[in-house]
Amino acid sequence: MAMEIREGDWKVCCGSSDFAKLMVKGSPFNSLEAAIESARDIWFNQVNVAAWLEAFAAHPQIGKSPSPSSNSDFARRSVTEQSRAFATTSASALEELAEWNVLYRQKFGFIFIICASGRTHAEMLAELKGRYANRPIVELEIAAKEQMKITELRMAKLFSEKAKVVSQTESTKPQEDRLRIIGGHLNVAEAPKRSRPPITTHVLDVSRGAPAAGVEVHLEVWNGTTSPSFGHGGRGDWSMVGTSATDKDGRSGQLMDLVESLNPGTYRISFNTGKYCPGGFFPYVSIAFEVTESQKLEHFHVPLLLSPFSFTTYRGS
């Protein structure tokens, strides 16, 4: 039995209007796991940076209560989530945190975002100081990931609350029927269907602090009796899986089919950086990575953070 959730509830989970609208559009969801899978795709692949910033702005500053005039359920929930970490924090420690918050906002243009669940005041302050050294484009990605952690925790609570309502309204039915209905909402064992291809990417131009549009991208898989390794090509060759180019948000189009299970093996994603950045140091960038048998149901997001004379990559969400 699918669960219907209103747009306002989704906005309390995330803080972004676009995110909430797209979650309603993708509803109903048969399980919490299916909803989280869709939420991750919407957050990292469909909404733009403006939606991220809207969600960030909905939070009160870490360690600080929302203004008395605020009637935001989202902001009040943020304070509740932070309250345990700051329950015994001294006034001087809160003052130091406030000073670092000001420095952070002056540098990045948005407030410090961190999933406070299970963290102490000291841990969050140390994280703030460490992340302050990041480049803005890198910090934006980290903040978005922390926001997704917060969203997922709130979604779990929302589904739990909705399940209790279902339980109460179905109280006249036999016990086993009621448990079947609730179990349908919170069936975490059921593997969700993919809402995006198993391998995705995006490109950020660090030199401009903006997404890199129009970068040609190729995805290949190794076919051979032995895998390639450092200094050795192996016996076989690379086969093209798909090609695309990044859009205005720096995200590539679909590079492969929407399959549930990814074939284990060695994959290579390549970017035509020479065409995008003539005169730069890299004519192209290729990133090889391995997918094991135990990872075939996982998602692999392989972004590229590029400047004319350096690049960075990592496995994202």
Secondary structure by P-SEA (a helix, b strand, c coil): cbbbbcaaaaaaacccaaaaaaaaaacccccaaaaaaaaaaaacccccaaaaaaaaaaccccccccccccccaaaaaaaaaaccccccccaaaaaaaaaaaaaaaaacccccccccccccaaaaaaaaaaaccccaaaaaaaaaaaaaaaaaaaaaaaaaaaaaaaaaaaccccaaaaaaaaaaacccccccccccccccbbbbcccccccccbbbbbbbbbbccccccccccccbbbbbcbbbbbcccccccccccccccccbbbbbbbbccccccccccccbbbbbbbbccccccbbbbbbbbcccccccccccc
